[in-house]
Amino acid sequence: MTTTRRARVQALLAFLAAVAPQEAPPPRHPIPVRYTEGITHGFLTLHTLEGELLADGDLFQTIRGEQVTARMELRFKDGSLQDETTVFSQRGHFALLHYRLVQKGPAFPNPSEVNVDVPRGTVTAHVVDKGKETVSSEHLDMPPDLSNGLVVIAIKNLAPGGRAALSMVAAAPKPRLIGLDIVPAGADSYTLGGLARRAAKYVVKVDLRGVAGVVAPLIGKQPPDTSIWITEGEAPTFAKMEGPFYVGGPPWRLELTAPTWGEK
């Protein structure tokens, strides 16, 4: 074997080892409903991992019949915007119906709008790259465990210490299905009003082999993990998330916050 060929084989083996999970993930299936979602209005802040404030935002959640609509809006200091809307049902298990993600402004190198219509099986993506807008539309066989916009809710409904494997639509470089492996990673402590409490930590790993078992050329390398913290107790809720918000982006920290009161 020539030196060049040996180097290529070694590089391929290293890549496959990097994208392969350390242990076989559980079968992919929809997450059963343990905690029914209701009307919610939460306040959010987004920081760099070094603590610089990037954006403030809101999480709105409303219910109409058997459908829940969750909308998260992050308004950046530099005028950028992330607007994410997730419509899902929760009869027995969580099922995605519609998903829309808008990212625009200087915080996002490639402003985009992605729409996922599960009943129609269509994904449409508008992406601006170096000033040029491209539009792609694909028909996909949507699996019942599709988790765009539902990852936090899915984790909240896992049994303590439980794992999950879900599917997700990735829109870059074109719409395709990838896999997500959700793995428990212990717990961290925090304080509230001087009292010590705990939040369970989960790590979300992207499986580029996708739902078909074929390596997806998403961005040319394994995306970094995302960490999500869920408060422990009889009413678990989202506490914090750290990870990239767009392909190739730096990790940011999303947390719950409270209003600051002041004189009018």
N, C-alpha and C positions, 0 to 999 in steps of 0.2 A: 504494500500500500504506500502510495507516495505521501510526502509530507503534507501537501496541499489537501489531498483527499482525507488524510487522517485528521487534519484540523477541522475540516467540514463535518466529519462524522462526530468528532468530539463536541463541536458547537451545537449540532443537532441534538445529541444526547443530553447536553447541559440544558438546552431549552425545554426538552420534553420533561426532564426531571423537575424543572422549575415550575411548569404549569400543572404537573400531576399532583393531586392531593396526597398527603402523607398517609391517609387511610381512606378506604372506600366510603363515600358519602352515603347517607340513607337515600332510599328511593324518593324521587320527586313526586309530591302530591300536595293538593291544597291544604292550607292550615285550618284545622278545626277551630270553631269559635268557642273560646273559653270565657272571654270578656266582651260583651256586646258594646259596640261603639255608640256614643251618644253625641249630643250637641256640645261643642267645645269652642272656646276661644282662648288660645294660648299666646304668650308673648315670647319672642325669640331674639337672641343676639348671635351674630356670627363674628368670630375673631380668627386671626392667624394663631398658630400654635405658640407664638411668642407673646400673644396677648393684645395685638393691635386690633382695634375695633374696625370691622369691615362693613357691617350692615346690621340694621334692626329689622324686625319683621313680625308677622302675625300668622297664626295658624287658625283657620276657621273650619269648623266641621258642622254640617247640617244634615238633616234626615228628611227624606220625602218617601213615604211608603216604605219599601224594603231597600231603598237605595240610600247610600251615604255618600256625600260629597265633601272631600277634604281639600282645602286650598291653603298652600303655604306661599306667602309672598315675602321676599327679602329685598329691602330697599337699601342699596349700597351708598356709602358716603360720596363716591365718585359719580353717582347718577345711574349706575348699572342696576339691573333688575333681574331677579329670578322669580318666576311665577309658575308654580306647579299645582295642577288640579288633578285629583284622583277621584273617580266615581266607581264605587264597588257595592256589591251586595254582601250580606252576612247571614244568609239562611243556612245554618249548619256548618258552612265553611266560608272563608273569604274568597270572593271571586271578582277579579278586576273586570270592569265594563268599558271604561274610557279613561284615557290618560293624556295629559297635555303638559308639556314643559317648554317654557320660554326663558331663554337666557340672552340678555342683550346688554350692551354697554362695554366700557373699557376693561372691566374685570374679566371679561370672557374673550379670549383671542379669536374664537370662531362663534359669533352670535348665531343662535339657532332657535328653531321652533320644531318640536316633535309632537306628533299626534298619533295615538294608538287607539284604534277602534276595534275592540275585541269581537263584538257580534259580527262585524263585516270582515274581520281578519285582515285589516289593512293598517299599514304604518306609513305615514308621510313625514318627511323631514325636509326642512328648509335650513340650509347651512350657508353662512357667509365665510369664505376663505380668501384672504388677501383681497378683499373688496369685491369678489365675485360670488354671486349667490347661485347655489345649486339646489335643485329640488329632486328628491327621489321618492318614489312610491312603490311599495312592495306589498304583495299578498303573502301572509304567513299563516301557517296552521298554528293557531294560538293554543298553547297547552293550558289546562285548568289551573295550574299553579303559577301563572304569570304574576310577577310581584312588583312591577313598576309602581312606585308610590306606596307600596304596602309592606316594605321590609320591616319598618319599626313596629307596625301593628302585628305582623307575623311573629316577630321575636317576643312581643308582649304576651302573646297567646301560647307560647311554648311552655311545656311543663318545666319546672325548675331543672336546670342542667341539660335540657333537651337540645337536640340538633335538628337541623332542617336543611333540605336541598330544594331550591326553587329555580324557576326560570325567569329570565328578564329579556326585554327587547333592548338591544343596543343599536343606536342609530349611526355609529361611525365605524368604518367609512361608509357603510350602507346598512340599512335595517337588517338585523339578523338576531337569532336567538342565542343567548349565552346562558351559562349556569351560575348560580350562586350557592355557595356552601356556607352555612351559618353554624359557627362552632362556639360553645361556651368557653370563656376564658377567666373563670374565677369571679371574684367580686372585689370592688374597691369601696372604701369608706368615705363619707362626706359628713358635714355637719350642717344642721339647720336649727337656728335658735339656740346654739350651744349644745344641741343633742347630737350624738353620733348616730349615723344611719349607714346603710349599705345599699349599693347598687350592683346588680349582676352585670358583668361585662360579656359581650358577645363580639366575635370577630367575623366579619363578612368577607369571604374570599371569592374572587371572580374565577370561574372555571372556564377558560377559553376553549375547552373542547366542546362547549355548548351542549345542547340537548341531543344532538345527533352523534356525539362522540368524536367529532372532527374538530381539529384545532382551528379556531376562528382568527383570521388576521386582523384583530381589532385595532391595535396600535403598534404592533411589532414587538411588544414585550409584555410581561405579566403586570397587570395593573396592581397598585398597592392595595393592601387590605383597608377596610373601614371598620372602626371600632364603635360600638353602640352600647350605652349604659341604660339599663332599665331598673327603676327603683324596686326593691324587694318589698314583700308584704302582701296583704290581701287585695290591694288595689294598685298593681304595678303600672307605672307610667314612664314615658320617655324622660330621660334626664340630660343626656349629652351624646353627641356624635362627633367623631373625628375621622376625616377622610377627604379625598378629592371630590370636588363638585362638578368637574368636567374632565374629559379624557386628557391625560397628561398634565392635569392641574396639580397645584400644591395641596397638601392636606389643610383643611380649615376646621375650626371647632364651632359646632352649633349647640347652643344651650338654651334652656328655659331662663326667663328673667322676669322681673316684676316692674310695675310702673314706678317712676320717681315722682314723688309729690312735691309741689312747690307753690309759691305764691302766684296768683293770677296777675 
